[in-house]
């Protein structure tokens, strides 16, 4: 099988809440348990669902976001992530045709399906309808002729009789029914203020949930028909994305060690970031701020991504040795990149609990959700970007930081609103904005080069 002919399916829905994650994760797990190498993907900026995908398949969950990365990178990123796989399953976002606000189809599941030339399987919540399901599916199948809606999985079916009525109605739709899943209380995954609870916070329970999802999908779906559908795709002619080819420069000599925060409090990360840092000449070392009292030995740079520090503020605060180590590293001028949760961890406090004290700001939880795509520009040279670098990012949080920007902001937001955001101080670049470095590989290159420069400087932290 050539690289571009990887069998693939897109799992979509008419709207959020229909059961995309349940079905997509169950399919991934069922096919993986059958011995296939399954490559998991998620449309959009979501970090949480890919954790369940990774648990189901044993491979990194990859995001495909046309807004953050550009339409021309979707197929290359897909081919990179799916290399060596027998099957790729792509979970959609929101409703099939829902994209970035005010941008038409941009970043929608439909657009990604077209870019991947992949068939779409629509997951329909059938709990409150029978014959109407055929009208709904007909509308979705005919809306965009370039989107191939190749099958339907009926979810939340109430009984054998209900399934019989649904299948009868679908018989004249021209779209085959590839599965029917019963309503059940099993395999539920708990949610809270930003969506599902991440795998890292409930691994044992998540393993059992994924196992139950696989069993439900095996029982209710025609896996042979789904696999045959996936294998009937045309070849993609794009070259796979290559992190080595993407970086503008690589360090020579010793590889600087860049520590990357992980564990239950910092679960938001794109797999391509570590790959780009490695390609740019850095050694990447994970650590857990909830458990580790020291940074990895020899750390010369630090990346603290997103997550849920507000849920673990007492434990993060109690780890005073690590907070002091982070503050010491930042004071030394080492490059530090912090996004969202990382921004909060570097602040003075979260809901009154002392944090690292690197930034002159305090964070607190609120009821208000800040959510959406952003466009931004670097206002001055810093550890992560040179002045004038333009990026697209995503904000997703229920916290407020006061003040929201320092004397030297991390970014000037240009769309959809204009404001200053985040902090630049010494080697620290901290912001609420999540950025996908595959769209701007110079960020990884600059961070690695600054870490190498710091490692070579007299008096650097060792």
Buried (B, 14 or more C-beta within 10 A) or exposed (E): EEBBEBBBBBBBBBEEEBBBBBBBBBBBBBBBBBEBBBBBBBBBBBBBBBBBBBBBBEBBBBBBBBBBBBBEBBBBBBBBBBEEBBBBBBBBBBBBBBBBEEEEBBBBBBBBBBBBBBBBBBBBBBBEBBEEBBEBBBEBBEEBEEBBBBBBBBBBBBEEEBBEBBBEBBEEBEBBBBBBBBEEEEBEBEEEEBBBBBBBBBEEEBEEBBBBBBBBBBEBBBBEBBBEBBBEBEEBEBEBBEBEEBBEEBBEEEBBBBBBBBBBBBBBBBBBBBBBBBBBBBBBBBBBBBEBEEBBEBBBBBBBBBBBBBBBBEBBBEBEEBBBBBBBBBBBBBBBBBBBBBBBBBBBBBBEBBBBBBBEBBBBBEEEEEEEBBBBBBBEEBBBBEEEBEBBBBBBBBBBBEEBBBEBBBBBBEEEEEEBBBBBBBBBBBBBBBBBBBBBBBBBBBBBBBBBBBBEEEEBBE
